[in-house]
């Protein structure tokens, strides 16, 4: 009996061979080589453009197109505004100053982009996506406006939203998203909740998928702790049309992640990850280190939100990486680090596909 497990509504919509989406992780992980390799192997590669300037994104898209003629996605952050008081910002800067001093940062100053600039850059990125004829765009930290959705869909672009609860998935569907990534509590990196509070959005992926597919009509992509064929097949059984894998690709050969970040994931266990807002002001899952412990135990009554705290810690995180201090870096990871490998992106996909086929043959 031949089981065509890889032929789903998601693979049909995205025009890909396998129901595997590489997460659009911002911060330099998703190199053009990684994105193209995933797409060339039959998955959907994704460029994490959340922190990029419009010009940087334009160049990256051009580079990706030099490496692949297949479909790929670009992930954008919905602009957010933080209203933290000057007092909270100054108190946080005083605590962070000790890290700046240890790292030799002489001009530790707060240079936040105005919200108006963030919105302008976001609009410029949408324009670039249209001009570059990017086939797929995914969104995190909220949903785009009705006007933006209509504009992008008129150009034939496939839109993917992000949700952490059934209610957020319904909101995505009502806004016009073609597909929605359901982010389970196991996922590494920033939480994608935008309507639900962080704690109530921490639903395990095995509980989240069946409840979501029963509640909405658009196809669902499962994300969170999925590292190999076992995870892929289990999510398809629960009703997902594809999976999104992030941490699995952070440690791959084409990844732009810092070597110490890769090493931390490769040598960590499920007990060592935790969700914290101390790096960016937005809750994110990463490997526990000194910075998380010390900031959590500090006497700060309140932390700035995102993106203010993200800007405050940016130079510290950058210098910590350049000076090889993993204890002060943001080491994002999902809850399945034991399954991470240092293979190529192609090998990760091919091995996962082979594993799915072997499992099906064994039980059929």
C-alpha positions as CSV (number, residue, x, y, z in Angstrom):
1,X,0.0,0.0,0.0
2,X,1.4,3.4,-1.0
3,X,0.7,6.2,1.4
4,X,1.1,9.6,-0.2
5,X,1.5,11.3,3.2
6,X,3.4,14.3,1.7
7,X,0.5,15.3,-0.5
8,X,-1.5,17.7,1.6
9,X,-3.6,20.8,1.0
10,X,-0.6,22.9,2.3
11,X,1.9,21.4,-0.1
12,X,-0.6,22.0,-2.9
13,X,-1.2,25.7,-1.9
14,X,2.6,26.4,-1.4
15,X,3.7,24.3,-4.4
16,X,6.2,22.3,-2.4
17,X,7.0,18.6,-2.3
18,X,7.1,18.0,1.4
19,X,4.9,19.5,4.2
20,X,7.9,21.0,5.9
21,X,8.3,24.8,6.4
22,X,11.5,26.2,7.8
23,X,10.7,28.9,10.4
24,X,11.5,32.5,9.4
25,X,13.7,33.1,12.4
26,X,15.0,36.7,12.6
27,X,18.5,37.8,13.7
28,X,20.7,36.3,11.0
29,X,19.9,32.5,11.3
30,X,18.1,32.3,8.0
31,X,20.9,32.9,5.5
32,X,20.0,32.9,1.8
33,X,21.8,29.6,1.6
34,X,19.6,28.0,4.2
35,X,16.4,29.3,2.7
36,X,17.4,28.2,-0.7
37,X,18.6,24.8,0.4
38,X,15.3,24.0,2.2
39,X,13.3,25.1,-0.9
40,X,15.5,23.2,-3.3
41,X,15.0,20.0,-1.2
42,X,11.2,20.3,-1.4
43,X,10.3,22.3,1.7
44,X,9.5,26.0,2.1
45,X,12.5,28.0,3.0
46,X,11.7,31.3,4.9
47,X,13.7,34.5,5.3
48,X,13.4,36.0,8.8
49,X,13.2,39.7,7.9
50,X,11.8,41.0,11.1
51,X,14.9,42.8,12.2
52,X,16.2,43.7,8.7
53,X,16.1,47.1,7.1
54,X,14.2,47.3,3.8
55,X,17.4,47.5,1.9
56,X,18.9,44.4,3.7
57,X,15.7,42.5,3.0
58,X,15.8,43.5,-0.7
59,X,19.4,42.2,-1.0
60,X,18.6,39.0,0.8
61,X,15.7,38.2,-1.5
62,X,17.8,38.9,-4.5
63,X,20.5,36.5,-3.1
64,X,17.9,33.8,-2.4
65,X,16.6,34.0,-6.0
66,X,20.2,33.4,-7.2
67,X,20.2,30.1,-5.3
68,X,16.7,28.8,-6.0
69,X,13.9,29.1,-8.5
70,X,11.5,27.4,-6.1
71,X,8.9,29.0,-3.8
72,X,10.1,30.6,-0.6
73,X,8.6,32.8,2.1
74,X,9.6,36.1,3.9
75,X,8.5,36.6,7.5
76,X,7.7,40.0,8.8
77,X,7.0,41.4,12.3
78,X,3.8,43.4,12.7
79,X,5.1,46.8,14.2
80,X,4.5,47.2,17.9
81,X,4.7,50.2,20.2
82,X,5.8,50.1,23.8
83,X,4.7,52.7,26.3
84,X,7.1,52.0,29.1
85,X,7.8,55.1,31.3
86,X,11.1,56.9,31.3
87,X,11.6,55.8,34.8
88,X,11.3,52.1,33.9
89,X,13.7,52.5,31.0
90,X,16.3,54.4,33.2
91,X,16.1,51.8,36.0
92,X,16.7,49.0,33.4
93,X,19.6,50.8,31.8
94,X,21.3,51.1,35.2
95,X,21.1,47.3,35.7
96,X,22.3,46.7,32.2
97,X,25.2,49.0,32.6
98,X,27.2,46.4,34.4
99,X,27.1,44.1,31.3
100,X,28.0,47.0,29.0
101,X,31.0,47.8,31.3
102,X,32.2,44.2,31.3
103,X,32.0,44.1,27.5
104,X,33.8,47.4,27.1
105,X,30.8,49.2,25.5
106,X,31.8,52.8,26.0
107,X,28.8,54.5,24.5
108,X,25.9,52.6,26.0
109,X,22.9,54.8,25.0
110,X,19.3,54.2,24.2
111,X,18.5,54.7,20.5
112,X,15.0,53.4,19.9
113,X,13.4,53.9,16.5
114,X,10.2,55.9,16.7
115,X,7.0,53.9,16.1
116,X,6.3,56.0,13.0
117,X,9.7,54.8,11.5
118,X,8.9,51.2,12.3
119,X,5.6,51.5,10.5
120,X,7.2,53.2,7.5
121,X,9.8,50.5,7.2
122,X,7.1,47.8,7.5
123,X,5.2,49.5,4.6
124,X,8.4,49.7,2.6
125,X,9.0,45.9,3.1
126,X,5.5,45.1,1.9
127,X,6.2,47.1,-1.2
128,X,9.5,45.3,-1.8
129,X,7.8,41.9,-1.5
130,X,5.4,42.9,-4.2
131,X,8.1,44.3,-6.5
132,X,10.3,41.2,-6.0
133,X,7.3,38.9,-6.7
134,X,7.8,37.0,-3.4
135,X,5.3,34.1,-3.5
136,X,4.7,33.7,0.2
137,X,4.7,36.1,3.2
138,X,4.2,35.1,6.8
139,X,3.5,37.4,9.8
140,X,4.3,37.2,13.5
141,X,3.4,39.4,16.5
142,X,-0.1,40.2,15.2
143,X,-1.9,40.3,11.9
144,X,-1.7,42.7,9.0
145,X,-4.4,45.3,8.3
146,X,-7.3,44.4,6.0
147,X,-6.0,46.8,3.5
148,X,-2.5,45.2,3.5
149,X,-4.1,41.7,3.2
150,X,-6.2,42.8,0.2
151,X,-3.2,44.5,-1.5
152,X,-1.0,41.4,-1.1
153,X,-3.6,38.9,-2.2
154,X,-4.5,41.0,-5.3
155,X,-0.8,40.4,-6.3
156,X,-1.3,36.6,-5.8
157,X,0.8,36.4,-2.7
158,X,0.0,33.5,-0.2
159,X,-0.3,34.8,3.3
160,X,0.5,32.8,6.5
161,X,-0.4,34.0,9.9
162,X,0.8,33.0,13.4
163,X,-1.4,32.0,16.3
164,X,-0.9,30.4,19.8
165,X,-4.6,29.7,20.6
166,X,-7.7,28.6,18.8
167,X,-9.2,32.1,19.2
168,X,-6.1,33.7,17.6
169,X,-6.4,31.2,14.7
170,X,-10.0,32.3,14.2
171,X,-8.9,35.9,14.1
172,X,-6.3,35.0,11.4
173,X,-8.9,33.2,9.3
174,X,-11.3,36.1,9.6
175,X,-8.6,38.6,8.5
176,X,-8.0,36.6,5.3
177,X,-4.9,34.5,6.0
178,X,-4.5,31.5,3.6
179,X,-2.8,29.4,6.3
180,X,-2.0,29.7,9.9
181,X,1.1,28.5,11.9
182,X,0.0,27.2,15.3
183,X,2.8,27.8,17.8
184,X,2.8,25.3,20.6
185,X,4.4,26.0,24.0
186,X,7.3,23.8,23.1
187,X,8.5,26.3,20.4
188,X,11.8,28.1,20.7
189,X,12.3,31.8,20.2
190,X,9.6,34.5,20.7
191,X,6.0,33.7,21.4
192,X,3.7,34.7,18.7
193,X,0.7,35.5,20.9
194,X,-1.1,38.8,20.1
195,X,-4.5,38.5,21.6
196,X,-4.0,36.0,24.5
197,X,-1.8,36.6,27.5
198,X,1.5,34.7,27.5
199,X,0.6,32.2,30.2
200,X,-2.8,31.3,28.7
201,X,-1.2,30.9,25.3
202,X,1.2,28.2,26.4
203,X,-0.8,25.3,25.0
204,X,1.1,22.1,24.0
205,X,1.2,21.4,20.3
206,X,-0.6,18.0,20.6
207,X,-3.5,19.7,22.3
208,X,-3.5,22.8,20.1
209,X,-3.6,21.2,16.7
210,X,-6.8,19.0,16.9
211,X,-8.7,21.8,18.6
212,X,-7.7,24.3,15.9
213,X,-8.4,22.1,12.9
214,X,-11.9,21.5,14.3
215,X,-12.5,25.2,14.7
216,X,-11.3,26.8,11.4
217,X,-11.4,26.0,7.7
218,X,-8.0,27.2,6.5
219,X,-5.1,24.7,6.7
220,X,-3.0,24.6,9.8
221,X,0.8,24.3,10.1
222,X,2.1,22.9,13.4
223,X,5.1,24.4,15.2
224,X,6.9,23.6,18.4
225,X,9.4,20.9,19.3
226,X,9.2,19.2,15.9
227,X,12.7,17.9,14.9
228,X,12.3,14.8,12.8
229,X,10.0,12.4,11.0
230,X,8.3,11.3,14.2
231,X,7.2,14.8,14.9
232,X,6.1,15.4,11.4
233,X,4.0,12.3,11.1
234,X,2.4,12.9,14.5
235,X,1.3,16.4,13.6
236,X,-0.2,15.2,10.3
237,X,-2.1,12.5,12.1
238,X,-3.5,15.2,14.4
239,X,-4.8,17.2,11.4
240,X,-2.1,19.6,10.5
241,X,-1.3,20.0,6.8
242,X,2.4,20.7,7.4
243,X,4.9,21.4,10.1
244,X,7.2,24.4,10.8
245,X,10.6,23.5,12.1
246,X,12.9,26.1,13.7
247,X,15.4,24.8,16.2
248,X,16.1,21.8,13.9
249,X,17.6,24.3,11.4
250,X,19.4,26.6,13.8
251,X,22.2,24.1,14.2
252,X,22.4,23.0,10.5
253,X,25.4,23.8,8.4
254,X,23.8,26.6,6.4
255,X,22.5,28.4,9.5
256,X,23.9,31.8,10.3
257,X,23.5,31.3,14.0
258,X,26.6,32.0,16.2
259,X,28.8,28.8,16.7
260,X,28.3,29.2,20.5
261,X,24.5,29.3,20.0
262,X,24.7,26.1,17.9
263,X,26.9,24.4,20.5
264,X,24.6,25.4,23.3
265,X,21.6,23.7,21.6
266,X,23.6,20.6,20.6
267,X,24.7,20.1,24.2
268,X,21.5,21.1,26.1
269,X,18.6,19.0,27.4
270,X,14.8,19.6,27.6
271,X,15.2,20.7,31.3
272,X,17.4,23.7,30.4
273,X,15.1,25.8,28.3
274,X,12.7,28.4,29.8
275,X,10.4,31.2,28.7
276,X,11.6,34.7,29.6
277,X,11.1,38.3,28.6
278,X,14.5,39.6,29.8
279,X,16.2,39.9,26.5
280,X,13.6,41.7,24.4
281,X,10.6,42.6,26.5
282,X,8.6,39.8,24.7
283,X,8.4,36.3,26.1
284,X,10.7,33.8,24.3
285,X,12.0,30.3,24.9
286,X,15.7,29.9,25.2
287,X,18.5,28.1,27.0
288,X,18.9,29.3,30.6
289,X,22.1,31.2,31.2
290,X,23.6,33.8,33.6
291,X,21.9,36.8,31.9
292,X,18.4,35.2,32.3
293,X,19.1,34.2,35.9
294,X,20.6,37.6,37.0
295,X,18.0,39.7,35.2
296,X,15.2,37.6,36.7
297,X,16.6,37.9,40.2
298,X,17.3,41.7,39.8
299,X,15.3,44.1,41.9
300,X,13.7,45.7,38.9
301,X,10.0,46.3,39.7
302,X,9.2,46.2,36.0
303,X,10.9,45.6,32.7
304,X,10.3,47.7,29.5
305,X,8.2,45.9,26.8
306,X,9.1,45.1,23.3
307,X,10.7,46.6,21.3
308,X,12.2,49.0,23.9
309,X,14.0,46.3,25.9
310,X,15.1,44.6,22.7
311,X,16.9,47.8,21.8
312,X,18.4,48.3,25.2
313,X,20.0,44.8,25.2
314,X,20.9,44.8,21.5
315,X,24.5,46.0,21.8
316,X,25.1,43.8,24.8
317,X,23.9,40.7,22.9
318,X,26.0,41.7,19.9
319,X,29.2,42.3,21.8
320,X,28.6,39.1,23.9
321,X,28.5,37.1,20.7
322,X,31.5,38.9,19.2
323,X,33.5,38.3,22.4
324,X,32.3,34.7,22.8
325,X,30.3,35.1,26.0
326,X,27.4,32.7,25.7
327,X,26.4,33.5,29.2
328,X,25.0,36.9,28.0
329,X,23.6,35.8,24.6
330,X,20.0,35.0,23.7
331,X,20.3,31.3,23.0
332,X,16.8,30.6,21.5
333,X,15.8,26.9,21.5
334,X,12.7,24.7,21.5
335,X,12.1,22.0,24.1
336,X,13.7,19.2,22.0
337,X,17.4,20.1,21.9
338,X,18.5,16.5,22.3
339,X,17.3,15.8,18.8
340,X,19.4,18.6,17.2
341,X,22.1,17.8,14.7
342,X,24.8,19.6,12.7
343,X,23.7,18.1,9.4
344,X,23.0,20.1,6.3
345,X,19.5,21.4,5.7
346,X,19.1,18.9,2.9
347,X,20.1,16.0,5.1
348,X,17.7,17.1,7.8
349,X,14.8,17.1,5.4
350,X,15.8,13.9,3.5
351,X,16.3,12.0,6.8
352,X,13.0,13.2,8.2
353,X,11.2,12.2,5.0
354,X,12.9,8.8,5.1
355,X,11.9,8.4,8.8
356,X,8.2,9.1,8.0
357,X,8.3,6.5,5.3
358,X,9.9,3.9,7.5
359,X,7.3,4.5,10.3
360,X,4.4,4.1,7.9
361,X,5.9,0.9,6.4
362,X,6.4,-0.5,9.9
363,X,2.9,0.1,11.1
364,X,1.0,-0.6,7.8
